[in-house]
Amino acid sequence: MFGLSELAVILVVVIAVLAARKLPELTRAAGKSARILKAEARALKEEPAPAGEQPAPHVIRGETVVSGTTTPTGAPGPQA
């Protein structure tokens, strides 16, 4: 009656119809996972530093949000 390829197409269509509301969220999550995996694979390819030397840490400048106020990173925040 139906071959394997026809059943696979029907299954994909049924899943797409039933999961239409969640599909954008699922594709977004899959894309995010792919980017993370790609970044981790790239990090593994980089050569590690020799045993005696430590690489300089990556500092990201920005602002810290605390209770609706913003404080530049590195500056002391509001005292409690």
PDB file with one MODEL, atoms N, CA, C and O in Angstrom:
MODEL        1
ATOM      1  N   MET A   1       0.827  -1.186   0.000  1.00  0.00           N
ATOM      2  CA  MET A   1       0.000   0.000   0.000  1.00  0.00           C
ATOM      3  C   MET A   1       0.874   1.254   0.000  1.00  0.00           C
ATOM      4  O   MET A   1       0.968   1.936  -1.021  1.00  0.00           O
ATOM      5  N   PHE A   2       1.519   1.571   1.135  1.00  0.00           N
ATOM      6  CA  PHE A   2       2.428   2.703   1.202  1.00  0.00           C
ATOM      7  C   PHE A   2       3.833   2.185   1.409  1.00  0.00           C
ATOM      8  O   PHE A   2       4.059   1.230   2.151  1.00  0.00           O
ATOM      9  N   GLY A   3       4.769   2.827   0.744  1.00  0.00           N
ATOM     10  CA  GLY A   3       6.174   2.471   0.952  1.00  0.00           C
ATOM     11  C   GLY A   3       6.739   3.233   2.139  1.00  0.00           C
ATOM     12  O   GLY A   3       6.058   4.052   2.755  1.00  0.00           O
ATOM     13  N   LEU A   4       7.973   2.951   2.440  1.00  0.00           N
ATOM     14  CA  LEU A   4       8.629   3.586   3.589  1.00  0.00           C
ATOM     15  C   LEU A   4       8.767   5.096   3.395  1.00  0.00           C
ATOM     16  O   LEU A   4       8.556   5.862   4.335  1.00  0.00           O
ATOM     17  N   SER A   5       9.119   5.527   2.185  1.00  0.00           N
ATOM     18  CA  SER A   5       9.292   6.963   1.944  1.00  0.00           C
ATOM     19  C   SER A   5       7.966   7.723   2.066  1.00  0.00           C
ATOM     20  O   SER A   5       7.940   8.839   2.584  1.00  0.00           O
ATOM     21  N   GLU A   6       6.875   7.130   1.597  1.00  0.00           N
ATOM     22  CA  GLU A   6       5.573   7.797   1.713  1.00  0.00           C
ATOM     23  C   GLU A   6       5.150   7.927   3.168  1.00  0.00           C
ATOM     24  O   GLU A   6       4.621   8.962   3.575  1.00  0.00           O
ATOM     25  N   LEU A   7       5.382   6.876   3.955  1.00  0.00           N
ATOM     26  CA  LEU A   7       5.052   6.933   5.380  1.00  0.00           C
ATOM     27  C   LEU A   7       5.899   7.984   6.100  1.00  0.00           C
ATOM     28  O   LEU A   7       5.406   8.672   6.994  1.00  0.00           O
ATOM     29  N   ALA A   8       7.148   8.106   5.720  1.00  0.00           N
ATOM     30  CA  ALA A   8       8.022   9.108   6.333  1.00  0.00           C
ATOM     31  C   ALA A   8       7.519  10.518   6.028  1.00  0.00           C
ATOM     32  O   ALA A   8       7.507  11.373   6.913  1.00  0.00           O
ATOM     33  N   VAL A   9       7.106  10.767   4.789  1.00  0.00           N
ATOM     34  CA  VAL A   9       6.578  12.085   4.412  1.00  0.00           C
ATOM     35  C   VAL A   9       5.300  12.384   5.180  1.00  0.00           C
ATOM     36  O   VAL A   9       5.119  13.497   5.673  1.00  0.00           O
ATOM     37  N   ILE A  10       4.419  11.406   5.285  1.00  0.00           N
ATOM     38  CA  ILE A  10       3.165  11.599   6.029  1.00  0.00           C
ATOM     39  C   ILE A  10       3.462  11.888   7.497  1.00  0.00           C
ATOM     40  O   ILE A  10       2.832  12.759   8.096  1.00  0.00           O
ATOM     41  N   LEU A  11       4.415  11.167   8.077  1.00  0.00           N
ATOM     42  CA  LEU A  11       4.787  11.388   9.473  1.00  0.00           C
ATOM     43  C   LEU A  11       5.343  12.795   9.689  1.00  0.00           C
ATOM     44  O   LEU A  11       5.006  13.443  10.680  1.00  0.00           O
ATOM     45  N   VAL A  12       6.180  13.272   8.784  1.00  0.00           N
ATOM     46  CA  VAL A  12       6.743  14.619   8.898  1.00  0.00           C
ATOM     47  C   VAL A  12       5.633  15.667   8.807  1.00  0.00           C
ATOM     48  O   VAL A  12       5.639  16.637   9.565  1.00  0.00           O
ATOM     49  N   VAL A  13       4.692  15.484   7.901  1.00  0.00           N
ATOM     50  CA  VAL A  13       3.586  16.440   7.744  1.00  0.00           C
ATOM     51  C   VAL A  13       2.718  16.450   9.000  1.00  0.00           C
ATOM     52  O   VAL A  13       2.334  17.522   9.469  1.00  0.00           O
ATOM     53  N   VAL A  14       2.406  15.291   9.549  1.00  0.00           N
ATOM     54  CA  VAL A  14       1.578  15.217  10.757  1.00  0.00           C
ATOM     55  C   VAL A  14       2.295  15.891  11.934  1.00  0.00           C
ATOM     56  O   VAL A  14       1.674  16.636  12.691  1.00  0.00           O
ATOM     57  N   ILE A  15       3.577  15.637  12.087  1.00  0.00           N
ATOM     58  CA  ILE A  15       4.335  16.265  13.179  1.00  0.00           C
ATOM     59  C   ILE A  15       4.364  17.781  12.996  1.00  0.00           C
ATOM     60  O   ILE A  15       4.205  18.520  13.967  1.00  0.00           O
ATOM     61  N   ALA A  16       4.564  18.253  11.766  1.00  0.00           N
ATOM     62  CA  ALA A  16       4.595  19.689  11.503  1.00  0.00           C
ATOM     63  C   ALA A  16       3.250  20.342  11.824  1.00  0.00           C
ATOM     64  O   ALA A  16       3.212  21.447  12.366  1.00  0.00           O
ATOM     65  N   VAL A  17       2.156  19.671  11.494  1.00  0.00           N
ATOM     66  CA  VAL A  17       0.826  20.234  11.753  1.00  0.00           C
ATOM     67  C   VAL A  17       0.548  20.269  13.249  1.00  0.00           C
ATOM     68  O   VAL A  17       0.045  21.267  13.765  1.00  0.00           O
ATOM     69  N   LEU A  18       0.871  19.191  13.944  1.00  0.00           N
ATOM     70  CA  LEU A  18       0.577  19.120  15.374  1.00  0.00           C
ATOM     71  C   LEU A  18       1.513  19.988  16.214  1.00  0.00           C
ATOM     72  O   LEU A  18       1.123  20.445  17.288  1.00  0.00           O
ATOM     73  N   ALA A  19       2.722  20.219  15.753  1.00  0.00           N
ATOM     74  CA  ALA A  19       3.708  20.968  16.532  1.00  0.00           C
ATOM     75  C   ALA A  19       3.953  22.366  15.960  1.00  0.00           C
ATOM     76  O   ALA A  19       5.010  22.948  16.206  1.00  0.00           O
ATOM     77  N   ALA A  20       3.008  22.911  15.210  1.00  0.00           N
ATOM     78  CA  ALA A  20       3.207  24.204  14.550  1.00  0.00           C
ATOM     79  C   ALA A  20       3.453  25.329  15.551  1.00  0.00           C
ATOM     80  O   ALA A  20       4.214  26.252  15.259  1.00  0.00           O
ATOM     81  N   ARG A  21       2.828  25.270  16.721  1.00  0.00           N
ATOM     82  CA  ARG A  21       3.016  26.328  17.716  1.00  0.00           C
ATOM     83  C   ARG A  21       4.417  26.296  18.316  1.00  0.00           C
ATOM     84  O   ARG A  21       4.988  27.346  18.611  1.00  0.00           O
ATOM     85  N   LYS A  22       4.965  25.124  18.496  1.00  0.00           N
ATOM     86  CA  LYS A  22       6.273  24.983  19.138  1.00  0.00           C
ATOM     87  C   LYS A  22       7.424  24.989  18.142  1.00  0.00           C
ATOM     88  O   LYS A  22       8.583  25.042  18.556  1.00  0.00           O
ATOM     89  N   LEU A  23       7.146  24.936  16.849  1.00  0.00           N
ATOM     90  CA  LEU A  23       8.191  24.814  15.848  1.00  0.00           C
ATOM     91  C   LEU A  23       9.195  25.967  15.873  1.00  0.00           C
ATOM     92  O   LEU A  23      10.395  25.694  15.826  1.00  0.00           O
ATOM     93  N   PRO A  24       8.782  27.248  15.943  1.00  0.00           N
ATOM     94  CA  PRO A  24       9.772  28.323  15.997  1.00  0.00           C
ATOM     95  C   PRO A  24      10.686  28.218  17.218  1.00  0.00           C
ATOM     96  O   PRO A  24      11.888  28.469  17.125  1.00  0.00           O
ATOM     97  N   GLU A  25      10.117  27.850  18.348  1.00  0.00           N
ATOM     98  CA  GLU A  25      10.918  27.708  19.570  1.00  0.00           C
ATOM     99  C   GLU A  25      11.914  26.558  19.429  1.00  0.00           C
ATOM    100  O   GLU A  25      13.062  26.673  19.858  1.00  0.00           O
ATOM    101  N   LEU A  26      11.479  25.455  18.834  1.00  0.00           N
ATOM    102  CA  LEU A  26      12.364  24.306  18.651  1.00  0.00           C
ATOM    103  C   LEU A  26      13.496  24.617  17.681  1.00  0.00           C
ATOM    104  O   LEU A  26      14.637  24.223  17.923  1.00  0.00           O
ATOM    105  N   THR A  27      13.202  25.315  16.592  1.00  0.00           N
ATOM    106  CA  THR A  27      14.255  25.652  15.637  1.00  0.00           C
ATOM    107  C   THR A  27      15.240  26.643  16.238  1.00  0.00           C
ATOM    108  O   THR A  27      16.440  26.564  15.974  1.00  0.00           O
ATOM    109  N   ARG A  28      14.740  27.581  17.049  1.00  0.00           N
ATOM    110  CA  ARG A  28      15.624  28.531  17.730  1.00  0.00           C
ATOM    111  C   ARG A  28      16.571  27.792  18.682  1.00  0.00           C
ATOM    112  O   ARG A  28      17.766  28.087  18.730  1.00  0.00           O
ATOM    113  N   ALA A  29      16.039  26.850  19.421  1.00  0.00           N
ATOM    114  CA  ALA A  29      16.855  26.074  20.356  1.00  0.00           C
ATOM    115  C   ALA A  29      17.878  25.217  19.611  1.00  0.00           C
ATOM    116  O   ALA A  29      19.016  25.073  20.058  1.00  0.00           O
ATOM    117  N   ALA A  30      17.474  24.654  18.487  1.00  0.00           N
ATOM    118  CA  ALA A  30      18.403  23.846  17.698  1.00  0.00           C
ATOM    119  C   ALA A  30      19.531  24.711  17.141  1.00  0.00           C
ATOM    120  O   ALA A  30      20.686  24.284  17.122  1.00  0.00           O
ATOM    121  N   GLY A  31      19.207  25.920  16.689  1.00  0.00           N
ATOM    122  CA  GLY A  31      20.232  26.830  16.185  1.00  0.00           C
ATOM    123  C   GLY A  31      21.203  27.246  17.273  1.00  0.00           C
ATOM    124  O   GLY A  31      22.411  27.311  17.047  1.00  0.00           O
ATOM    125  N   LYS A  32      20.670  27.529  18.459  1.00  0.00           N
ATOM    126  CA  LYS A  32      21.520  27.902  19.585  1.00  0.00           C
ATOM    127  C   LYS A  32      22.458  26.748  19.960  1.00  0.00           C
ATOM    128  O   LYS A  32      23.639  26.963  20.232  1.00  0.00           O
ATOM    129  N   SER A  33      21.925  25.530  19.971  1.00  0.00           N
ATOM    130  CA  SER A  33      22.739  24.359  20.283  1.00  0.00           C
ATOM    131  C   SER A  33      23.840  24.164  19.247  1.00  0.00           C
ATOM    132  O   SER A  33      24.972  23.822  19.591  1.00  0.00           O
ATOM    133  N   ALA A  34      23.506  24.381  17.983  1.00  0.00           N
ATOM    134  CA  ALA A  34      24.494  24.235  16.913  1.00  0.00           C
ATOM    135  C   ALA A  34      25.605  25.267  17.065  1.00  0.00           C
ATOM    136  O   ALA A  34      26.774  24.943  16.857  1.00  0.00           O
ATOM    137  N   ARG A  35      25.260  26.516  17.426  1.00  0.00           N
ATOM    138  CA  ARG A  35      26.280  27.548  17.625  1.00  0.00           C
ATOM    139  C   ARG A  35      27.188  27.212  18.794  1.00  0.00           C
ATOM    140  O   ARG A  35      28.400  27.414  18.720  1.00  0.00           O
ATOM    141  N   ILE A  36      26.606  26.697  19.881  1.00  0.00           N
ATOM    142  CA  ILE A  36      27.406  26.319  21.048  1.00  0.00           C
ATOM    143  C   ILE A  36      28.345  25.184  20.681  1.00  0.00           C
ATOM    144  O   ILE A  36      29.524  25.216  21.035  1.00  0.00           O
ATOM    145  N   LEU A  37      27.837  24.182  19.977  1.00  0.00           N
ATOM    146  CA  LEU A  37      28.658  23.050  19.569  1.00  0.00           C
ATOM    147  C   LEU A  37      29.802  23.506  18.664  1.00  0.00           C
ATOM    148  O   LEU A  37      30.933  23.040  18.806  1.00  0.00           O
ATOM    149  N   LYS A  38      29.511  24.403  17.748  1.00  0.00           N
ATOM    150  CA  LYS A  38      30.526  24.916  16.833  1.00  0.00           C
ATOM    151  C   LYS A  38      31.605  25.677  17.597  1.00  0.00           C
ATOM    152  O   LYS A  38      32.792  25.523  17.309  1.00  0.00           O
ATOM    153  N   ALA A  39      31.204  26.496  18.569  1.00  0.00           N
ATOM    154  CA  ALA A  39      32.176  27.253  19.360  1.00  0.00           C
ATOM    155  C   ALA A  39      33.047  26.324  20.199  1.00  0.00           C
ATOM    156  O   ALA A  39      34.251  26.551  20.324  1.00  0.00           O
ATOM    157  N   GLU A  40      32.455  25.288  20.770  1.00  0.00           N
ATOM    158  CA  GLU A  40      33.227  24.333  21.570  1.00  0.00           C
ATOM    159  C   GLU A  40      34.204  23.555  20.697  1.00  0.00           C
ATOM    160  O   GLU A  40      35.334  23.301  21.112  1.00  0.00           O
ATOM    161  N   ALA A  41      33.787  23.177  19.505  1.00  0.00           N
ATOM    162  CA  ALA A  41      34.684  22.454  18.592  1.00  0.00           C
ATOM    163  C   ALA A  41      35.848  23.350  18.189  1.00  0.00           C
ATOM    164  O   ALA A  41      36.983  22.883  18.092  1.00  0.00           O
ATOM    165  N   ARG A  42      35.579  24.627  17.953  1.00  0.00           N
ATOM    166  CA  ARG A  42      36.634  25.568  17.596  1.00  0.00           C
ATOM    167  C   ARG A  42      37.605  25.756  18.768  1.00  0.00           C
ATOM    168  O   ARG A  42      38.813  25.873  18.563  1.00  0.00           O
ATOM    169  N   ALA A  43      37.078  25.784  19.982  1.00  0.00           N
ATOM    170  CA  ALA A  43      37.932  25.944  21.163  1.00  0.00           C
ATOM    171  C   ALA A  43      38.828  24.723  21.364  1.00  0.00           C
ATOM    172  O   ALA A  43      39.965  24.862  21.816  1.00  0.00           O
ATOM    173  N   LEU A  44      38.337  23.549  21.040  1.00  0.00           N
ATOM    174  CA  LEU A  44      39.153  22.346  21.173  1.00  0.00           C
ATOM    175  C   LEU A  44      40.294  22.314  20.168  1.00  0.00           C
ATOM    176  O   LEU A  44      41.344  21.731  20.437  1.00  0.00           O
ATOM    177  N   LYS A  45      40.092  22.939  19.006  1.00  0.00           N
ATOM    178  CA  LYS A  45      41.134  22.960  17.987  1.00  0.00           C
ATOM    179  C   LYS A  45      42.298  23.870  18.364  1.00  0.00           C
ATOM    180  O   LYS A  45      43.424  23.654  17.914  1.00  0.00           O
ATOM    181  N   GLU A  46      42.036  24.886  19.184  1.00  0.00           N
ATOM    182  CA  GLU A  46      43.102  25.803  19.583  1.00  0.00           C
ATOM    183  C   GLU A  46      44.119  25.049  20.426  1.00  0.00           C
ATOM    184  O   GLU A  46      43.767  24.175  21.218  1.00  0.00           O
ATOM    185  N   GLU A  47      45.373  25.398  20.243  1.00  0.00           N
ATOM    186  CA  GLU A  47      46.422  24.729  21.008  1.00  0.00           C
ATOM    187  C   GLU A  47      46.417  25.228  22.443  1.00  0.00           C
ATOM    188  O   GLU A  47      46.297  26.432  22.674  1.00  0.00           O
ATOM    189  N   PRO A  48      46.545  24.323  23.417  1.00  0.00           N
ATOM    190  CA  PRO A  48      46.631  24.774  24.804  1.00  0.00           C
ATOM    191  C   PRO A  48      47.979  25.456  25.064  1.00  0.00           C
ATOM    192  O   PRO A  48      48.961  25.181  24.375  1.00  0.00           O
ATOM    193  N   ALA A  49      48.021  26.340  26.054  1.00  0.00           N
ATOM    194  CA  ALA A  49      49.251  27.039  26.416  1.00  0.00           C
ATOM    195  C   ALA A  49      50.227  26.042  27.040  1.00  0.00           C
ATOM    196  O   ALA A  49      49.803  25.036  27.610  1.00  0.00           O
ATOM    197  N   PRO A  50      51.533  26.314  26.936  1.00  0.00           N
ATOM    198  CA  PRO A  50      52.505  25.444  27.601  1.00  0.00           C
ATOM    199  C   PRO A  50      52.235  25.380  29.102  1.00  0.00           C
ATOM    200  O   PRO A  50      51.581  26.261  29.660  1.00  0.00           O
ATOM    201  N   ALA A  51      52.749  24.322  29.756  1.00  0.00           N
ATOM    202  CA  ALA A  51      52.445  24.066  31.162  1.00  0.00           C
ATOM    203  C   ALA A  51      52.818  25.228  32.069  1.00  0.00           C
ATOM    204  O   ALA A  51      52.101  25.490  33.036  1.00  0.00           O
ATOM    205  N   GLY A  52      53.905  25.932  31.799  1.00  0.00           N
ATOM    206  CA  GLY A  52      54.357  27.020  32.669  1.00  0.00           C
ATOM    207  C   GLY A  52      53.631  28.331  32.445  1.00  0.00           C
ATOM    208  O   GLY A  52      53.658  29.202  33.314  1.00  0.00           O
ATOM    209  N   GLU A  53      52.986  28.491  31.309  1.00  0.00           N
ATOM    210  CA  GLU A  53      52.338  29.770  30.983  1.00  0.00           C
ATOM    211  C   GLU A  53      50.820  29.638  31.046  1.00  0.00           C
ATOM    212  O   GLU A  53      50.250  28.637  30.610  1.00  0.00           O
ATOM    213  N   GLN A  54      50.189  30.648  31.587  1.00  0.00           N
ATOM    214  CA  GLN A  54      48.727  30.691  31.634  1.00  0.00           C
ATOM    215  C   GLN A  54      48.265  31.756  30.641  1.00  0.00           C
ATOM    216  O   GLN A  54      48.829  32.850  30.625  1.00  0.00           O
ATOM    217  N   PRO A  55      47.269  31.477  29.822  1.00  0.00           N
ATOM    218  CA  PRO A  55      46.766  32.506  28.907  1.00  0.00           C
ATOM    219  C   PRO A  55      46.050  33.607  29.687  1.00  0.00           C
ATOM    220  O   PRO A  55      45.485  33.375  30.756  1.00  0.00           O
ATOM    221  N   ALA A  56      46.095  34.803  29.122  1.00  0.00           N
ATOM    222  CA  ALA A  56      45.422  35.933  29.764  1.00  0.00           C
ATOM    223  C   ALA A  56      43.910  35.698  29.717  1.00  0.00           C
ATOM    224  O   ALA A  56      43.395  35.244  28.695  1.00  0.00           O
ATOM    225  N   PRO A  57      43.195  35.997  30.796  1.00  0.00           N
ATOM    226  CA  PRO A  57      41.742  35.798  30.785  1.00  0.00           C
ATOM    227  C   PRO A  57      41.064  36.807  29.863  1.00  0.00           C
ATOM    228  O   PRO A  57      41.554  37.921  29.675  1.00  0.00           O
ATOM    229  N   HIS A  58      39.940  36.407  29.296  1.00  0.00           N
ATOM    230  CA  HIS A  58      39.153  37.305  28.453  1.00  0.00           C
ATOM    231  C   HIS A  58      38.243  38.123  29.352  1.00  0.00           C
ATOM    232  O   HIS A  58      37.389  37.572  30.046  1.00  0.00           O
ATOM    233  N   VAL A  59      38.427  39.451  29.339  1.00  0.00           N
ATOM    234  CA  VAL A  59      37.623  40.342  30.170  1.00  0.00           C
ATOM    235  C   VAL A  59      36.569  40.981  29.283  1.00  0.00           C
ATOM    236  O   VAL A  59      36.883  41.559  28.243  1.00  0.00           O
ATOM    237  N   ILE A  60      35.335  40.872  29.699  1.00  0.00           N
ATOM    238  CA  ILE A  60      34.232  41.474  28.963  1.00  0.00           C
ATOM    239  C   ILE A  60      33.726  42.656  29.770  1.00  0.00           C
ATOM    240  O   ILE A  60      33.203  42.484  30.871  1.00  0.00           O
ATOM    241  N   ARG A  61      33.879  43.855  29.227  1.00  0.00           N
ATOM    242  CA  ARG A  61      33.424  45.062  29.903  1.00  0.00           C
ATOM    243  C   ARG A  61      31.922  45.213  29.698  1.00  0.00           C
ATOM    244  O   ARG A  61      31.407  44.883  28.629  1.00  0.00           O
ATOM    245  N   GLY A  62      31.227  45.700  30.694  1.00  0.00           N
ATOM    246  CA  GLY A  62      29.795  45.891  30.574  1.00  0.00           C
ATOM    247  C   GLY A  62      29.242  46.510  31.833  1.00  0.00           C
ATOM    248  O   GLY A  62      29.981  47.102  32.619  1.00  0.00           O
ATOM    249  N   GLU A  63      27.976  46.382  32.024  1.00  0.00           N
ATOM    250  CA  GLU A  63      27.312  46.913  33.201  1.00  0.00           C
ATOM    251  C   GLU A  63      26.632  45.789  33.954  1.00  0.00           C
ATOM    252  O   GLU A  63      26.160  44.821  33.359  1.00  0.00           O
ATOM    253  N   THR A  64      26.588  45.928  35.267  1.00  0.00           N
ATOM    254  CA  THR A  64      25.903  44.967  36.113  1.00  0.00           C
ATOM    255  C   THR A  64      24.610  45.606  36.590  1.00  0.00           C
ATOM    256  O   THR A  64      24.621  46.719  37.116  1.00  0.00           O
ATOM    257  N   VAL A  65      23.510  44.914  36.410  1.00  0.00           N
ATOM    258  CA  VAL A  65      22.221  45.442  36.831  1.00  0.00           C
ATOM    259  C   VAL A  65      21.887  44.856  38.193  1.00  0.00           C
ATOM    260  O   VAL A  65      21.788  43.640  38.355  1.00  0.00           O
ATOM    261  N   VAL A  66      21.714  45.753  39.184  1.00  0.00           N
ATOM    262  CA  VAL A  66      21.391  45.330  40.542  1.00  0.00           C
ATOM    263  C   VAL A  66      20.190  46.136  41.001  1.00  0.00           C
ATOM    264  O   VAL A  66      20.282  47.355  41.145  1.00  0.00           O
ATOM    265  N   SER A  67      19.070  45.477  41.234  1.00  0.00           N
ATOM    266  CA  SER A  67      17.846  46.107  41.745  1.00  0.00           C
ATOM    267  C   SER A  67      17.454  47.358  40.966  1.00  0.00           C
ATOM    268  O   SER A  67      17.116  48.379  41.565  1.00  0.00           O
ATOM    269  N   GLY A  68      17.494  47.288  39.655  1.00  0.00           N
ATOM    270  CA  GLY A  68      17.054  48.408  38.838  1.00  0.00           C
ATOM    271  C   GLY A  68      18.095  49.487  38.635  1.00  0.00           C
ATOM    272  O   GLY A  68      17.819  50.466  37.941  1.00  0.00           O
ATOM    273  N   THR A  69      19.285  49.353  39.214  1.00  0.00           N
ATOM    274  CA  THR A  69      20.348  50.332  38.993  1.00  0.00           C
ATOM    275  C   THR A  69      21.441  49.675  38.174  1.00  0.00           C
ATOM    276  O   THR A  69      21.596  48.454  38.209  1.00  0.00           O
ATOM    277  N   THR A  70      22.196  50.467  37.443  1.00  0.00           N
ATOM    278  CA  THR A  70      23.301  49.918  36.662  1.00  0.00           C
ATOM    279  C   THR A  70      24.611  50.395  37.254  1.00  0.00           C
ATOM    280  O   THR A  70      24.747  51.558  37.636  1.00  0.00           O
ATOM    281  N   THR A  71      25.564  49.500  37.327  1.00  0.00           N
ATOM    282  CA  THR A  71      26.883  49.792  37.855  1.00  0.00           C
ATOM    283  C   THR A  71      27.905  49.294  36.849  1.00  0.00           C
ATOM    284  O   THR A  71      27.822  48.140  36.426  1.00  0.00           O
ATOM    285  N   PRO A  72      28.877  50.126  36.443  1.00  0.00           N
ATOM    286  CA  PRO A  72      29.902  49.639  35.527  1.00  0.00           C
ATOM    287  C   PRO A  72      30.645  48.455  36.153  1.00  0.00           C
ATOM    288  O   PRO A  72      30.863  48.413  37.364  1.00  0.00           O
ATOM    289  N   THR A  73      31.025  47.503  35.315  1.00  0.00           N
ATOM    290  CA  THR A  73      31.729  46.321  35.803  1.00  0.00           C
ATOM    291  C   THR A  73      33.048  46.731  36.432  1.00  0.00           C
ATOM    292  O   THR A  73      33.795  47.527  35.862  1.00  0.00           O
ATOM    293  N   GLY A  74      33.330  46.194  37.592  1.00  0.00           N
ATOM    294  CA  GLY A  74      34.574  46.509  38.288  1.00  0.00           C
ATOM    295  C   GLY A  74      34.387  47.565  39.363  1.00  0.00           C
ATOM    296  O   GLY A  74      35.190  47.642  40.293  1.00  0.00           O
ATOM    297  N   ALA A  75      33.341  48.382  39.256  1.00  0.00           N
ATOM    298  CA  ALA A  75      33.085  49.405  40.268  1.00  0.00           C
ATOM    299  C   ALA A  75      32.270  48.789  41.405  1.00  0.00           C
ATOM    300  O   ALA A  75      31.481  47.874  41.171  1.00  0.00           O
ATOM    301  N   PRO A  76      32.450  49.274  42.620  1.00  0.00           N
ATOM    302  CA  PRO A  76      31.673  48.715  43.721  1.00  0.00           C
ATOM    303  C   PRO A  76      30.185  49.016  43.543  1.00  0.00           C
ATOM    304  O   PRO A  76      29.809  50.106  43.111  1.00  0.00           O
ATOM    305  N   GLY A  77      29.361  48.056  43.876  1.00  0.00           N
ATOM    306  CA  GLY A  77      27.917  48.201  43.748  1.00  0.00           C
ATOM    307  C   GLY A  77      27.330  48.876  44.979  1.00  0.00           C
ATOM    308  O   GLY A  77      28.069  49.276  45.879  1.00  0.00           O
ATOM    309  N   PRO A  78      26.018  49.006  45.028  1.00  0.00           N
ATOM    310  CA  PRO A  78      25.374  49.626  46.196  1.00  0.00           C
ATOM    311  C   PRO A  78      25.598  48.769  47.439  1.00  0.00           C
ATOM    312  O   PRO A  78      25.529  47.541  47.388  1.00  0.00           O
ATOM    313  N   GLN A  79      25.861  49.424  48.523  1.00  0.00           N
ATOM    314  CA  GLN A  79      26.112  48.719  49.796  1.00  0.00           C
ATOM    315  C   GLN A  79      24.786  48.359  50.435  1.00  0.00           C
ATOM    316  O   GLN A  79      23.868  49.178  50.464  1.00  0.00           O
ATOM    317  N   ALA A  80      24.678  47.149  50.944  1.00  0.00           N
ATOM    318  CA  ALA A  80      23.420  46.715  51.578  1.00  0.00           C
ATOM    319  C   ALA A  80      23.470  46.911  53.072  1.00  0.00           C
ATOM    320  O   ALA A  80      22.503  46.602  53.768  1.00  0.00           O
TER     321      ALA A  80
ENDMDL
END
